[in-house]
Amino acid sequence: MRIPFDLAETLTTVLDEGSMDAAARRLHVTPSAVSQRIKALEELLGRVLLVRAKPARATAAGESIVRLSRQALLLEHDTLSELGADEGSASPMSIPLAVNADSLATWFLPPLERLSAARRVVFSLHRDDQDFTAGLLESGTVMGAVTSRETPVAGCRVSALGPMRYEAVANARFAARWFADGATADALESAPVVDFDRRDDLQTRWLTLQGADPARPPRHHVPASHDFATAVLRGLGWGLLPRFQSERALQTGELVLLGGPPIDVPLFWQQWNLRSPLLDAVADEIVTEGRRALAAG
């Protein structure tokens, strides 16, 4: 059995675009043609590949086809580049990557800027918590990810970036109101805290280290890195920030440190274990920048 790559690419496009109608517009065919291609591939493989929902989702079998499709497109791009035959290509190569919000807000974009200036490449970024980005590699959604997972995802290789250090900080007026006698366990159980989202456990971990019951304080949820830092800066609650985001406000006195141990989150770069000059160039830029920035932070 051979898997027709045009059909696999169609499946990938549906998942990237979220629907058959959107995929049809990108592929310059009718939605009916897209549907027929997906049906033909499913019949060939004897598997359901696509959950026809909004947005469309891949089944486990579909994820395998997506990985194959992305890898084939990447290797085709590398081959055309090696032959010098990619200059007239209408579209640059799209590289999907996963990254945690704090890295995206601080150090992750400069290496992508350099890469896009030097190569015919665009990036499709998927933002998720560092504990969950590895799952996007496993599903074939992305080719590389910043992750807290040190153990390689199947078919991937790993490079250590370094720890991102988080410190508990609060607006100075907020601290004067809630922590007049210091960030004691009793005070921490009453003071409002800012979480990124309901999967963010950094504040919970720090509260536990301080001997406070993490179930007691009221919690805000602000699911964007810049807005999270702004919420802490404005005194909505206290939270843990990397020095990338807190340094200036700490120097001016707008923010104050609450003390207690910092929380270090080790970060790693994982990518598909393919011999791809383009993917290796992406890794070189990201790993170099990540190590420099995290060592300085």
Wavefront OBJ file of the C-alpha trace (Angstrom):
o trace
v 0.000 0.000 0.000
v 1.195 3.505 -0.871
v -0.162 6.676 0.738
v -0.862 9.373 -1.877
v 0.902 12.477 -0.599
v -1.592 14.844 -2.215
v -4.363 13.263 -0.153
v -2.257 13.382 3.020
v -1.494 17.043 2.359
v -5.203 17.743 1.935
v -5.918 16.202 5.354
v -3.184 18.337 6.903
v -4.589 21.471 5.282
v -8.066 20.754 6.664
v -6.627 20.469 10.158
v -4.474 23.584 9.768
v -7.386 25.646 8.474
v -10.005 24.136 10.780
v -12.617 23.202 8.180
v -13.059 21.741 4.715
v -14.382 25.039 3.379
v -11.295 26.925 4.565
v -9.006 24.182 3.227
v -10.767 24.380 -0.128
v -10.046 28.100 -0.350
v -6.379 27.538 0.444
v -6.063 24.667 -2.036
v -8.105 26.470 -4.726
v -10.557 23.591 -5.119
v -14.184 23.081 -4.136
v -15.223 21.886 -0.648
v -16.687 18.830 -2.365
v -13.274 17.984 -3.839
v -11.679 18.262 -0.395
v -14.342 15.995 1.090
v -13.828 13.448 -1.674
v -10.057 13.408 -1.106
v -10.471 12.801 2.639
v -13.025 10.065 1.995
v -10.731 8.405 -0.570
v -7.817 8.408 1.886
v -9.996 6.984 4.669
v -11.277 4.247 2.384
v -7.754 3.420 1.239
v -6.471 3.083 4.799
v -9.637 1.618 6.280
v -9.538 4.174 9.100
v -11.439 7.292 10.095
v -8.862 10.085 9.936
v -10.887 13.205 10.595
v -13.397 14.199 13.244
v -15.755 16.394 11.256
v -16.353 19.032 13.920
v -15.705 22.753 14.276
v -12.783 22.988 14.277
v -11.906 19.728 12.529
v -9.751 17.353 14.573
v -7.562 14.400 13.661
v -8.146 10.929 15.029
v -5.114 8.978 16.296
v -4.764 7.471 12.825
v -5.108 10.916 11.277
v -2.282 12.248 13.442
v 0.039 9.632 11.924
v -0.867 10.818 8.423
v -0.316 14.457 9.428
v 3.177 13.673 10.718
v 3.974 11.902 7.450
v 2.632 14.798 5.399
v 4.573 17.473 7.293
v 7.779 15.459 7.175
v 7.387 14.855 3.436
v 6.793 18.558 2.776
v 9.837 19.483 4.856
v 12.105 17.001 3.066
v 10.759 18.160 -0.300
v 11.580 21.761 0.628
v 15.115 20.776 1.681
v 15.651 18.884 -1.565
v 14.460 21.794 -3.706
v 16.700 24.159 -1.727
v 19.683 21.876 -2.244
v 18.974 21.824 -5.979
v 18.475 25.580 -6.076
v 14.985 25.044 -7.419
v 12.995 26.750 -4.660
v 13.553 30.385 -5.611
v 10.528 30.517 -7.888
v 8.238 28.817 -5.408
v 5.043 30.781 -4.819
v 4.831 29.955 -1.131
v 7.495 29.799 1.576
v 7.776 26.724 3.789
v 5.478 26.884 6.815
v 7.019 25.610 10.057
v 4.572 24.948 12.922
v 6.144 25.336 16.375
v 4.850 25.164 19.945
v 6.010 27.501 22.688
v 4.976 28.452 26.206
v 3.496 31.905 26.734
v 6.347 33.403 28.781
v 9.010 32.364 26.268
v 6.881 33.733 23.434
v 6.492 37.046 25.258
v 10.204 37.414 26.037
v 12.941 35.691 24.020
v 11.358 33.448 21.358
v 10.538 35.869 18.541
v 14.027 37.350 17.759
v 15.430 34.050 16.382
v 12.326 33.638 14.213
v 12.824 37.172 12.909
v 16.380 36.324 11.868
v 15.288 33.084 10.233
v 12.470 34.686 8.265
v 14.868 37.369 7.007
v 17.407 34.786 5.807
v 15.151 32.013 4.466
v 11.875 31.499 2.642
v 10.016 30.365 5.715
v 6.978 31.382 7.756
v 6.020 30.189 11.229
v 2.735 28.972 12.639
v 3.002 29.274 16.422
v 0.934 27.250 18.879
v 0.966 28.671 22.398
v 0.449 26.314 25.320
v 1.785 25.620 28.783
v 5.324 24.179 28.724
v 3.971 21.005 30.362
v 1.656 20.386 27.400
v 3.559 21.526 24.280
v 5.180 18.085 23.887
v 1.735 16.683 23.156
v 1.594 18.836 20.023
v 4.790 17.134 18.834
v 3.295 13.702 19.489
v 0.192 14.531 17.481
v 2.190 15.839 14.506
v 0.698 19.317 14.920
v 4.137 20.922 15.244
v 7.701 20.127 14.174
v 9.412 21.573 17.251
v 8.478 22.741 20.726
v 9.743 24.548 23.793
v 8.767 22.166 26.571
v 9.455 21.249 30.175
v 9.685 17.592 29.118
v 13.259 16.298 29.127
v 12.464 12.761 27.932
v 12.382 12.739 24.116
v 9.016 12.392 22.447
v 9.068 9.349 20.153
v 10.901 10.278 16.953
v 12.313 13.504 18.409
v 15.584 14.792 19.823
v 16.127 17.113 22.771
v 18.388 20.080 23.568
v 18.479 21.694 27.026
v 17.758 25.434 27.022
v 18.060 26.232 30.712
v 15.750 27.122 33.592
v 13.271 29.974 33.493
v 13.283 31.404 37.017
v 10.075 32.787 38.492
v 9.911 35.020 41.580
v 6.882 35.993 43.650
v 6.188 39.699 43.208
v 3.412 42.155 43.958
v 2.512 45.767 43.317
v 4.032 47.869 46.117
v 0.664 49.277 47.233
v -0.871 45.784 47.099
v 1.967 44.442 49.243
v 1.553 47.252 51.779
v -2.152 46.438 52.078
v -2.022 42.637 52.186
v 1.488 41.909 53.479
v 2.135 44.635 56.017
v 3.749 42.062 58.313
v 5.348 40.095 55.456
v 4.111 37.337 53.165
v 3.124 35.030 56.011
v 1.079 31.907 55.474
v -1.993 33.574 56.991
v -1.635 36.654 54.777
v -1.094 34.538 51.653
v -4.286 32.608 52.347
v -6.269 35.869 52.210
v -4.511 37.888 49.497
v -5.752 37.611 45.893
v -3.442 35.737 43.534
v -3.181 35.842 39.734
v -2.971 32.565 37.787
v -2.379 32.326 34.052
v -5.181 29.784 33.669
v -6.568 26.818 35.556
v -3.628 24.634 34.531
v -1.075 27.093 35.904
v 0.353 25.577 39.100
v 3.307 27.930 39.716
v 1.517 30.038 42.334
v 0.128 26.886 43.947
v 3.625 25.399 44.215
v 5.008 28.594 45.769
v 2.133 28.847 48.255
v 2.780 25.264 49.348
v 6.474 26.021 49.871
v 5.428 28.975 52.057
v 3.256 26.745 54.223
v -0.006 28.285 52.984
v -3.090 26.351 51.926
v -3.309 26.973 48.137
v -7.053 26.288 48.146
v -7.830 29.339 50.299
v -6.784 32.529 48.445
v -9.123 34.081 45.835
v -7.759 33.699 42.303
v -7.867 35.750 39.137
v -7.191 34.060 35.772
v -5.443 36.129 33.096
v -4.469 33.826 30.172
v -1.950 35.993 28.296
v 1.654 36.516 29.371
v 1.816 40.297 28.909
v -1.627 40.810 30.438
v -0.752 38.495 33.342
v 2.295 40.639 34.127
v 0.181 43.791 33.757
v -2.435 42.411 36.157
v 0.260 41.842 38.787
v 1.809 45.248 38.111
v -1.567 46.985 38.540
v -2.235 45.237 41.834
v -4.979 42.822 40.830
v -3.113 40.195 42.833
v 0.376 38.834 43.389
v 2.007 36.326 41.057
v 5.241 34.734 39.882
v 7.086 36.499 37.067
v 10.422 35.900 35.324
v 12.946 38.739 35.629
v 12.430 39.427 31.907
v 9.060 40.892 32.865
v 9.646 42.214 36.379
v 13.126 43.799 36.294
v 12.196 47.345 35.310
v 9.254 47.565 37.736
v 11.402 46.137 40.543
v 14.017 48.816 39.879
v 11.427 51.610 39.980
v 9.748 50.212 43.083
v 6.394 49.580 41.381
v 6.861 45.886 42.153
v 8.391 44.323 45.248
v 9.686 40.820 45.871
v 7.672 38.786 48.350
v 10.635 36.611 49.322
v 10.555 32.867 49.545
v 12.280 30.512 47.118
v 12.129 31.121 43.372
v 10.534 28.471 41.162
v 12.835 27.212 38.390
v 11.156 25.657 35.353
v 13.725 23.795 33.187
v 13.012 24.275 29.494
v 14.029 22.072 26.572
v 13.828 22.258 22.814
v 12.424 19.142 21.161
v 12.129 18.659 17.422
v 11.566 15.897 14.933
v 14.657 13.744 14.502
v 14.966 14.327 10.762
v 18.040 15.189 8.729
v 16.657 18.535 7.627
v 18.914 21.555 7.046
v 15.958 23.913 7.487
v 14.756 22.377 10.756
v 18.343 22.246 12.023
v 18.756 25.955 11.226
v 15.567 26.679 13.173
v 16.889 24.661 16.116
v 20.293 26.361 16.052
v 18.751 29.829 16.256
v 16.206 28.952 18.931
v 18.572 26.947 21.132
v 21.306 29.596 20.951
v 18.896 32.422 21.800
v 17.128 30.420 24.484
v 20.343 29.502 26.272
v 21.618 33.076 26.127
v 18.375 34.608 27.358
v 17.711 32.098 30.116
v 21.280 32.292 31.393
v 20.952 36.076 31.583
v 17.491 35.950 33.166
l 1 2 3 4 5 6 7 8 9 10 11 12 13 14 15 16 17 18 19 20 21 22 23 24 25 26 27 28 29 30 31 32 33 34 35 36 37 38 39 40 41 42 43 44 45 46 47 48 49 50 51 52 53 54 55 56 57 58 59 60 61 62 63 64 65 66 67 68 69 70 71 72 73 74 75 76 77 78 79 80 81 82 83 84 85 86 87 88 89 90 91 92 93 94 95 96 97 98 99 100 101 102 103 104 105 106 107 108 109 110 111 112 113 114 115 116 117 118 119 120 121 122 123 124 125 126 127 128 129 130 131 132 133 134 135 136 137 138 139 140 141 142 143 144 145 146 147 148 149 150 151 152 153 154 155 156 157 158 159 160 161 162 163 164 165 166 167 168 169 170 171 172 173 174 175 176 177 178 179 180 181 182 183 184 185 186 187 188 189 190 191 192 193 194 195 196 197 198 199 200 201 202 203 204 205 206 207 208 209 210 211 212 213 214 215 216 217 218 219 220 221 222 223 224 225 226 227 228 229 230 231 232 233 234 235 236 237 238 239 240 241 242 243 244 245 246 247 248 249 250 251 252 253 254 255 256 257 258 259 260 261 262 263 264 265 266 267 268 269 270 271 272 273 274 275 276 277 278 279 280 281 282 283 284 285 286 287 288 289 290 291 292 293 294 295 296 297
